[in-house]
Amino acid sequence: MPTVHRDATSAGHHAAVTSILPPSDAATTAVLPPVRFAGTDTAPPDTAAPVTDPLLDRAAATTQSTLDARRVSAWFGTHKVLDRVSLTMPAGKVTALIGPSGCGKSTFLRTLNRMHELVPSAAFAGEVLLDGVDVYDASRRVTEARRHIGMVFQKPNPFPAMSIQDNVVAGLGLTGLKVGKDERAALVESSLTKAGLWKEVKDRLRAPGGGLSGGQQQRLCIARSLAVRPRVLLMDEPCSALDPTSTRRIEETIGELSAEVTIVIVTHNMQQAARVSQQCAFFLAEAGTPGTIVEHGDTEAMFTAPRDPRTYDYVNGRFG
Ligand SMILES: Nc1ncnc2c1ncn2[C@@H]1O[C@H](COP(=O)(O)OP(=O)(O)OP(=O)(O)O)[C@@H](O)[C@H]1O
């Protein structure tokens, strides 16, 4: 059963104390006994009647959101892979997460919208604030987090037999959003336009999504994420399975989207990080220790004048 661990400052939000602390935790962080992931037992079931969602109110009032990770630790079983990582991902900016393989970038990304807890052995400690609201708060539903904080994966994953237009709106049902027929057509068009795919597919919206090229499929997945109107878009190496032309197209799309959606992208490609991001965070897990952020800040400064010699070595391709 996945567990959430809380430090003393945040434990007050949570109720049930149920399971066992990973052994490594006691030595490395000051924590209270753990509670389960809020979505599994203390939050209202996702099928229940709608509850007030403060994030929705904020969504109406603003077009940009700030995501604030505070002292995030993560485990798989007893293996601690992140240790008290804090990072503010500001509204309207693209934040790139860089670092060698295995340092915890993807895990960190997946803690931000509670995807981490899908792994049965996973555990978590810390807070993730979306415009000041903790997505792990016991009163919040897990689907809220995933609706407001969308995700695009390494490998494009459209439903191959489903039409392009149905792929775009496939997330609506899962998040409980309902739209009428006219609104649905407008949403398909606007989402595909934002994802930079509309012109290429507008005459074949009923064709299967699986018939598109890899790069088009990835933009279809971006359109699917955008259709639920997320505040933040997480992208886990979204171009690693794509050719250079498709990669450039996705990078252009990221640039266009960043005006309205806060973007966090994991990338191994330093040129890509330099091209698409305004802020960068360098993760490292040295000698079997859990991943931490060595340095973060303005992307240009990180690449031209890093403060830490390890950052210098990494961005200059000397390791990783
Ligand atoms: N589902 C899982 N079960 C157990 N351990 C996992 C799981 N996913 C990741 N890990 C471990 O967590 C650590 C961090 O992995 P993670 O994928 O977050 O790193 P990363 O920096 O994103 O790596 P990469 O750049 O290679 O994708 C690694 O030691 C990895 O083996």
The ligand as an SDF file (V2000), in Angstrom:
LIG
                    3D

 31 33  0  0  0  0  0  0  0  0999 V2000
    8.6780    1.7120  -10.4870 N   0  0  0  0  0  0  0  0  0  0  0  0
    9.8480    1.6990   -9.8380 C   0  0  0  0  0  0  0  0  0  0  0  0
   10.0790    0.7480   -8.9120 N   0  0  0  0  0  0  0  0  0  0  0  0
   11.2530    0.7110   -8.2270 C   0  0  0  0  0  0  0  0  0  0  0  0
   12.2590    1.5970   -8.4240 N   0  0  0  0  0  0  0  0  0  0  0  0
   12.0720    2.5570   -9.3240 C   0  0  0  0  0  0  0  0  0  0  0  0
   10.8680    2.6670  -10.0870 C   0  0  0  0  0  0  0  0  0  0  0  0
   10.9750    3.7320  -10.9240 N   0  0  0  0  0  0  0  0  0  0  0  0
   12.1920    4.2690  -10.6970 C   0  0  0  0  0  0  0  0  0  0  0  0
   12.8590    3.5750   -9.7420 N   0  0  0  0  0  0  0  0  0  0  0  0
   14.1920    3.8810   -9.2110 C   0  0  0  0  0  0  0  0  0  0  0  0
   14.1870    5.2090   -8.7110 O   0  0  0  0  0  0  0  0  0  0  0  0
   15.4140    5.8560   -9.0120 C   0  0  0  0  0  0  0  0  0  0  0  0
   15.1160    7.1380   -9.7620 C   0  0  0  0  0  0  0  0  0  0  0  0
   14.5640    6.7830  -11.0370 O   0  0  0  0  0  0  0  0  0  0  0  0
   13.9900    7.8750  -12.0220 P   0  0  0  0  0  0  0  0  0  0  0  0
   13.3920    7.1570  -13.1850 O   0  0  0  0  0  0  0  0  0  0  0  0
   13.1550    8.8270  -11.2790 O   0  0  0  0  0  0  0  0  0  0  0  0
   15.3390    8.6260  -12.4540 O   0  0  0  0  0  0  0  0  0  0  0  0
   15.5920    9.5580  -13.7170 P   0  0  0  0  0  0  0  0  0  0  0  0
   16.5550   10.5870  -13.2710 O   0  0  0  0  0  0  0  0  0  0  0  0
   14.3090   10.0330  -14.2800 O   0  0  0  0  0  0  0  0  0  0  0  0
   16.2870    8.5480  -14.7220 O   0  0  0  0  0  0  0  0  0  0  0  0
   16.2530    8.5270  -16.3230 P   0  0  0  0  0  0  0  0  0  0  0  0
   16.8810    9.8140  -16.7410 O   0  0  0  0  0  0  0  0  0  0  0  0
   17.1060    7.3360  -16.6830 O   0  0  0  0  0  0  0  0  0  0  0  0
   14.8310    8.3900  -16.7450 O   0  0  0  0  0  0  0  0  0  0  0  0
   16.2720    4.8670   -9.7890 C   0  0  0  0  0  0  0  0  0  0  0  0
   17.1410    4.2460   -8.8870 O   0  0  0  0  0  0  0  0  0  0  0  0
   15.2540    3.8720  -10.3040 C   0  0  0  0  0  0  0  0  0  0  0  0
   15.8250    2.6040  -10.4630 O   0  0  0  0  0  0  0  0  0  0  0  0
  1  2  1  0
  2  3  1  0
  2  7  2  0
  3  4  2  0
  4  5  1  0
  5  6  2  0
  6  7  1  0
  6 10  1  0
  7  8  1  0
  8  9  2  0
  9 10  1  0
 10 11  1  0
 11 12  1  0
 11 30  1  0
 12 13  1  0
 13 14  1  0
 13 28  1  0
 14 15  1  0
 15 16  1  0
 16 17  2  0
 16 18  1  0
 16 19  1  0
 19 20  1  0
 20 21  2  0
 20 22  1  0
 20 23  1  0
 23 24  1  0
 24 25  2  0
 24 26  1  0
 24 27  1  0
 28 29  1  0
 28 30  1  0
 30 31  1  0
M  END
$$$$
